Amino acid sequence: MYFQSPQDTGDLYQGYYYFFDDVSPQIDPLRKLLMRHLPVALTYSAAERHLCQEEYNVDCPPKIVSPFLDRLVHFLVALAGGVVIVGPVVIMALRPSMEKSLITVGVSIAVFALFLSGVIRVSNGETLVATATYAAVMVVFVGTSIGGGRASA
């Protein structure tokens, strides 16, 4: 071809999405934080420790999440999930009032949404569904705390 550009490799499927690197996995901020601050003996998998001995010996963070670190992150997220439910419920149960319950729910929903969008890498749809579900659970607790948990006839 006479008018072939230097970027044209002759690949029929070359385009804008051609240059995306799908090989490297996206690591969420919580895993990145733990990979930077935990000892390398806990963050490197056995295979990566063998392949990247220089990086391991100079305490560089790994490129792939180790099974231990992955389980630790799952545990921390599950623990945080329990705290964001139980914490506001305990606050609302101590000297309950309508204003306190509404403020607690508003703040807890905002904190939950910030945690979800900043720490865990999920899609916009998943963020919306999770936040709406969390808000619905909090509204149920407000309803039971204000009504005293009694059904009216």
C-alpha positions, 0 to 999 in steps of 0.5 A, a space after each residue: 500500500 502506498 498510503 499506509 500510515 506508520 501506525 497501521 500494522 495491517 491488522 483488520 481489527 485494529 481500532 480505538 479499542 485495540 490499544 486497551 490492555 486487557 491482560 493487566 487486571 484492575 485492582 481495587 483501591 483497598 487491595 492496592 493499599 494493603 499491597 503497599 503496606 503489608 509485608 511482601 511475604 503476605 502479598 506475593 503468591 508463590 508463583 509470583 515470588 518465584 518469577 519476580 525475585 528481584 522485586 520481592 527482595 527489594 519490597 516492591 508491591 506485587 502485580 497480582 493479588 495473592 490468595 491470602 490478600 484476596 481473602 483478607 480483603 473479602 473478610 474486611 469488606 464483609 466486616 465493614 458491611 456488618 458495621 455499616 448495618 449494625 452501627 447506625 441501628 445501635 445509634 438509632 436505638 439509643 434514645 430514639 427520636 425522629 430527627 436523630 434517626 433521619 440524620 443517622 440514616 442520611 449520614 450512613 447512606 452517604 458513608 456507605 455510598 462513599 465506601 462503595 464507590 471509593 473502595 470497591 470497584 463496581 459498576 454504576 448500576 451495582 452501586 445504585 442497586 446496592 445503595 438503594 438496597 441499603 437505604 431501604 434497609 435503613 428506612 425499615 429500621 427507622 420505621 420500626 424504631 419510630 413506631 416502636 415495632 408495634 403494628 397498628 390496627 
